[in-house]
Amino acid sequence: MLRWFVCLALCLTTLGPAWVEAACQDTPVARSLGLIPLAYAAEADAVIQYFGHNFFQITTREGTKIVTDPLAPGRYPTPNVAPHVVTVGREHPNHNYVQLAQGTPLILRGLTQFGAEWNRVSTRVHEVAIANIPIYQNGVAGALKGAAFLFDLGPLCIVHLGDLSHTLTSEQLQQIGRVDVALTPIDGTYTMGPDTAREVLQQLNPKIAIPMHYRDNLTLVEAFVRGLPSRYLNSDTLLVSKSLLPTTTEIIVLKPRGARE
């Protein structure tokens, strides 16, 4: 295990901060809670929809649609999505089923050589700056490479932590920068468990954290939220406004369609 973390530190030091050209910039902390009624959807800086596992769609105020880690059919209903861009943090059908995306979106893969090596991503899609951060996930035979993705929407910074299985290094924290919303894995098998996920929240200090990769296991969710400000929504969709963000981290649990009770 020690050798694994030494390797992680050395690899990230070699990659260096230049891996990501720019992180989200610091802005004044806003007030209150980043949830607004549907009637005021035009005021939202982002709409985040959760389809289960690590699969989300982020829609910006300008209408740019980003799909993350699309999930193969079988576990949850497969949505109809026509995004501008799809990001893939792991080369596995639970994360890379890009054929579900309608149209001709840009496909951004965080890994190359079928997941053997990291792929550099630093680009802009319409008004959104997108970059990836190299991470490690847990695997049957040990640590495997993975990718987190950072989305700078201008008003908001959203990080999708992929199948992160460890606390973040100083290099990774520098690459990510300020975070408003953190999409956070918590299952403890291929990703970090609830306790490590709580440590990562302390490192990132996001205004909103949304748990993912827990396969409808609410026991994991309860361990993640214990003692922290949190709420469970009977919805798969969250509307976020920069001007209405909470001042301290709040965990928002979304309910994807088809989720087991």
N, C-alpha and C positions, 0 to 999 in steps of 0.2 A: 504493500500500500504506500509506504514512504517513497519507494522508487517511482511509483505512478505519479505522485504529486511533484517530485523533483523533475520528472520528465515534462509534466505540464508547465511548470515554471520556466524551464529552459526553452521549451518550444515557443511559449508566448513571448519570452524575452527576445528570442531570435526574430520572431515575426515583427515585434515592436509596434509602437503606436501608429506607424504609417499604414498599417493594415486598413484602418478606416480613416478616410480623408477628413471627415468632420463628424463630431458628435452633436447632439442637440445642445443648443446654447442655453445658458442660465437666463431665467426670466423671473420677475417677482412672484412669490408664492401667492396664489389667489385664495379666495375664501369659500367657505361652505362646502356643499356636496355636489359633485359633478354629474348629477342626474337631473334631466329636465323633462317635462311632460311632452307627449307626442305632439300636442298642438303647437309646441314651440320648436319643432324639429329643425326649422330653418336656422335657429340660433346655435345649433350644435356644431362644434368644431370637428367632431368625429362621431360616427355611429359604428359600434362594435357589435357584431353578431357572432354568436358561438354555435358551431355545428357539432361539437363534441371532440374529444381527444385534444389534439393541438390545432384543430381546424377552425379558423376564424375568417370573417370578412370585415375589413376596415374600410369605411367609406368616408371620405373627407368632405368638408363643407363645399368644396368645388365639384364634388361628384367623382373623384378618382377612387377606384375600387381596388383594394389589395386583398388577395387571398393568401392565407398562410397554411402550410403543411396540409394540403388537401387529403382527406381520408377516403380510402377505397370503400365501396358499398358493402353493407352487411351489418354494421353495428348501429348506425343511426340513419335516418332518412337522408338520402343524397339530395342536396339542394340544387336548384338551378342558379348558377352563378356565371356572370360574364364580366370578369375582372379585367383591369388594364394590366395587372402584373400578378404573378404567382411566385411565392418564395417557398423553397424546400430546404428544411434544416437537417433532414436525414433521408438517406436513400432506402426507404422501406415503404410498402404499400399503405401503411398507416400515416404516411407523411408525404408521399410523392405521387399521388394519383392525379397528375396534372391533366389527364384527358377529360376529367369532368368539367373543366373550365371551357365555356363556350366562347366562340370568337377566336382571336389570335393574340392572346395576352403575351407579354414578355415573361419568360420563365427564368427565374434567378435561382440557381442551385448553390447551396453553401458548400458543397463537396464535389470533388471530381473523382474519376477512376472508381466509380461505383461505391463511393464513400471512403476511399482509402486516403484521400488527401483533401486539405482545405482548398476552397476556391475563393479568390478575392472578389468581393462584390462591393462596389462603391459607385452609385449611379443616381440618376434623378429620373423619376417618372412623373411628368407634369409638374406639380408643385411639391412633390414628395421626394426628399432625399432618402435613399435606402443604402444601408451598409450592413455587412455581417461581421460577427465577432466569433472567432474560433473558440469552441468549448469542447468538453468531453462529456460523453454519455456513458452509462453503464452498459456492458454487454455480457453475454454468456461467458466469453473467454477473457473478460477484462475490459479495460477502458477502450472506448471507440471514439473516433472523431465525430463531432457534430457542429452545428452552427446555430447561433442566435442571430436574430435580425433586428436592426434598429430602424425605425421609421420616424423621420423628422417631418412633421406635417406643417411646420411653421409655428402655429400657436401651440401645438402639442407634440410631445415626444413619447412614442410608444415603443417598448421593447418586447419582442417575442423571444423568450429564453430557450425555445427549442426543448431538447431533452437534457437540459443541464443537470449534472449529477453532483456538483461540488460548489463550494463557495467561490466567489469571484476573486481573481488576483487583482493587484493594483493596476496592472496593464489593462485588464478587461474593464475595470471600473473607469479608467481614463478614457478608453475607447467609447464606452456607453455614454458617459456624461450625465446630465440631468435627465431624470425620468419622471413623466407624469403618470403613465399607465404601464404596469408590468404584467405581462401574461406569463404565469408562473407554474411550472410543472411540480407535482407534489406526490407522485405515486410511490416512490421509494424502491422501485424495481429497476427499470431502465433509466429512471431519473432520480433526482434527489427526493428524499422523503419530506414530510411536513416540518420536522425540526430544522433540517438544513435550509429548507425553503424560507423559513422564518428568519434565519441568519442572513440569507440573501436579501430579504426585504430590509433588514437593518442596514445592509451595505448600500443598497440603491435608494432607499427612502422614497419610494414612489408615492404619489398621492392616492392612486387606486391600484390595487392588485387583484387580478382575476385568476383564480386557480384553474388549472387544466391538467390533462393526462392523469385522471384519477378513476376513470371507468365507472362513474356513477357510485363510487364507494364513499358515502357521506361520512363514514368513520374517519377517513383520511382528511376530508374537508374540516370536520370538527376539530381534529388535532391541529390543523393549520391555523384556524381562526381563533383558537382558544385564548381568551384574555385580550383579544385585539378588537378594535371597532370593526364590525362586519354586518352585512345584511345579505339575505337570500332573496333573489328575485324570482318570481314565477314567470320568467321570460328569458328568451335567448338573446335579447338585445339590450344594449346599454347606450344611451345618448350622453355624450361627454362635452361639456363646455369648459374652456380654459378659465373663464371668469367665475366658475362655480365649483372649482376643485376644492376638496377638503384640505385643511391645513396640515393634517397628519394622515399617515397611511390608513386607508379604509379598504377592507377586503370585500369585494362584491362577487357573490357566487351566482353565476348565470345557469339557466336550465335549458340545455339544448333540446330540440324536438326529439322525441323518442327516448328520452332519458328514463331509466327505471326509477320508480319512486323509492 
